[in-house]
Amino acid sequence: MTLLRTVARPMLASMFVYGGAMALKQPGARAAKAQPLADLIKKIAPQVPVSGSSVTRVNGAVQLTAGLGLATGHLPRLSAFVLAVTLPPTTVAGHRYWDETDPAARTNQRVHFMKNMALTGGLLMATLDPEPHKKFIGRRAKDKVTGAAASVADQLESLRG
């Protein structure tokens, strides 16, 4: 792993490791914000025992696990993708600035909303980050096509000669 990755991945993951651990330990206010999702799940699948607290804890466990994966470089692209998928719904539930009536609270929630959207963009970019020992998938595919074309050209040349 390069020095940049060694430093950047844990920095990007730190919010998810901490936030995931806190959601598992103390769902509290997060659970109230997740309750509408829990109610929707109950409506769709009444047999599933779900609450705002359980939704919060599951999301926290996913973010903690994926955050640790990203931080340590274990399945970093998959970890970044999982975090990128979980962050927008968490952001919409947790930072509903459009519902705030107090101007200061509205501004604060909007800043958190935009920060999370920026983090989502960074996570999506991290899903494309090639490993140092492995070329980016697009480059590997191009190399395969180039190699196959050269092989076909060699075979055609040997048939002509």
N, C-alpha and C positions, 0 to 999 in steps of 0.2 A: 504494500500500500504506500502511496506517495505521501510526503509530508503534508501536502494540502488536504488529502483525504483523511489522514490521521487526525488532523485538527478540525476540519470542516464537518465531517459526519457527526461526531459527538456534539458539536455546537448546535447543529440543526436538530439533533435528536433530543437534546436536553429538555426542551419544553414538553416533549411527549413522555419522556421517562418520569419527570417530576409530576406533570399533570395526571398521567395515568396512575401513578402511585397514590396521589391525593384522592383521585376519584374512587379508587378501591378502598382506601382507608376511611374517607369521609365524604360520602356522596352528597350529603347536605343539600345546599341550594341548587346544585347541579341536578339532583333528582327531581326537584320541582319543575325545572326547565325541561327535563326529559319526559315528564308525565304525559304530555300530549302524544308523544310517539308510543309510549306504553299503552295508552288508551286506543290508539289506532291498531296496534298489534292485537290487543284484546278483541277489537271489533272484527278483525280479519280472521283471527284464530282464537276463539274463546277458550279453547282447551289449554292454551299456553299460559302458565302462571307468570305474569310479567308485571313489573312496577317501574316507576321512574328510577328507583334506587337500583334495581337489577339491570336496567338498560344502561345506567351510568357506570355501574361496575363492569359490565361486559365491555363497554366502550373503553373504559380505563384499562382493563386487562389487555385489550387488543393494542391500544396505543403504547402501553408500557412494554409489551413484548416486541412490537415492531420498532419502537424507539431503541430498545436495547440491541436489536438486530442491526439497525442502521448505525448506532454508535460504535458497535464492535466490528462492523464490517462483515457480519454473517448474513448472507442473502440481502445485501444492501439495497439492490434495486427493487426486489420484492417488498422489503420493509418500507422503503420510500413510497412505493405504490399503495400499500395498505394504509399508510398514514395519509397520503393524498386523498384516498377515498373516504376515510373517516372524518377528516377535518371539515369539509364544507357543511355536512349536516350538523356537526357539533357547533360550528360557528353560527349557523342560522338559528339554532335552538338557544345558544348562549349569549349571543350579542345582537339582539333584535333592536337595534338603535332606532328604527322607524316607529317603535312602540313607546319610546321614552318621551315624556313630556318635559322633564327638566333639561334645559339646554346643556348644562355641564355633563349630566349623565348621558345625554344623547351623543355629545361629542366623544366622550370616553368610550362608549360602546361602538361608535363608528370607527374610532382608531383601532380598537381590538378586532373588529370585523375586517378592516382593510389589512391589518397585520396578518391575520390568519389567511386571508386570500393570497397575500404575498408569500407566506410560508407554503401554501399549497402549490404555487407556481415553482418555488424552489424545490419542493419534493418531486414534482413532475419532472423537473430538469434532472434531478438526481436519479430518476428511473432510467435515464438515458446514459448515465455515467458509465463508461466502460471500465472494466477492471484493468489494472496496469499490465497484467500478463495476457490479457485477451483483447483483441481488437473489437471495436464497436460492431454490433451485429450487421449493420448496413455495409460496413467495410468488408466484413467476412463474406457476406453474400456477393458483393461485387468481385472480390478476389476469386470466389468459386466460379462465377460466370466467366471471368477472364481466363482462368485456368482451363475450364471446359472448352472455351472457344479456341484456345491455343492447342489443346489436345485434338479437337476436331480438325483444325487446320493442319496439324502434323499428320494425322491419319489420311487426310485428303492428299497431301503432298506425297506421302509414301505410296498411295494408290496410283498417282500420276507418274511417278518416277520409276 
